[in-house]
Amino acid sequence: MWMKLAALCEADGPSGYENAVSDIAASMLAPFVREVKRDPLGNVLGFLPCGKPGAPLLALDAHLDEIGFMVTGHKDGFAGIIPLCRLDPRVMPSQVVRLLTEPVTRGVVTCLPPHVTDKNDASVPFEELYLDLGLSQSDAERLAPAGTLCVYDSVFTDMGGAVAGKALDDRACFVMFLRALELLKGRELNVDLVVCGTVQEEVGCRGAVAAAFGQAPDMCVAADVTHAHTPDASEDQTFKAGGGPCIGVGPTLASGISGALTETAKTLGIPHQIEVMGGNSGTNAWVYQISRGGIPCGLISLPLKYMHTPNELLLKDDLENGAKLLASYILKAAPPEVL
């Protein structure tokens, strides 16, 4: 399972350009489903019918895109960049990034040393950041022209009880789906499943819109990450890493699905946490809930440290317990209980 996660996270797939990671995700999904296909927007869709006439269709959604940025032009050999999503400029200076050129080019984000600046405690606005490619102006323009895509150049690290690297948001949840399907192999289901590895979540949940309308599921469980607690974080806005998956509860989520997930976790003794959401969850769950005539949707979130940075960190037990919870819920999922 962790080798699968490593392969997904080390693949490059910024929002709108997910082909490389989608190819890997489709090949990993294929052994567990009847059919895998892509929709016109690029979503990876895996279908597992239960074989029962009239069975409802349950969608599982996790997004495959990662945060990234793009070259806008060049100045004295340095490349200007813009983010393709919500990206924190505080973590950018001195980072090594990978430019998706042929062959791959690497650059370092500019960073003034403390000896020559009096702004040590201030973040640098994104428009003041550049990529140093170690090239002349002409070579930089030739090798990395405007429009060139960039991602963090991070290495996936297995830390024993945890993993770290880029794009755990949200590829860890796609691997959680694979693990749940592994646990369900050979079991009788009451629902048809469509597993959706969606695209373009970081730029407006666009893949989920296409999946919701294209597949028209009767219900959905979306999976994403949430903020895990660290010593410098507010306790009322974060969740315990190692405390189990978080089950979303709130007016924009289907109470029947949230309740069934919670009851399943309690009955089976699966560690879990409750995440109260007063409005838009900021995840694909929101899209399903308000698409078509309304699709009842629940949300499972994995506690993640250092979200949207080059080295996000996730505890392995949380992913495993999330997979157990999801598999157990799917086994008993059938109307009216899920709604």
Secondary structure, DSSP 4 states (H G I P E B T S, - for coil): -HHHHHHHHHS--BTT--HHHHHHHHHHHGGGSSEEEE-TT--EEEEE----TTPPEEEEEEE--B--EEEEEEETTEEEEEESS---GGG-TT-EEEE--SS-EEEEE----GGG-S-TTSPPPGGG-EEE-S--HHHHHHHS-TT-EEEE----EE-SSEEEETTHHHHHHHHHHHHHHHHHTT---SSEEEEEEES-GGGTSHHHHHHHHHH--SEEEEEEEEEBP-TTS-GGG-B-TTS-PEEEESTTS-HHHHHHHHHHHHHHT---EEEE-SS--SSHHHHHHTSTT---EEEEEEEEBSTTSSSEEEEHHHHHHHHHHHHHHHHH--TTTT-
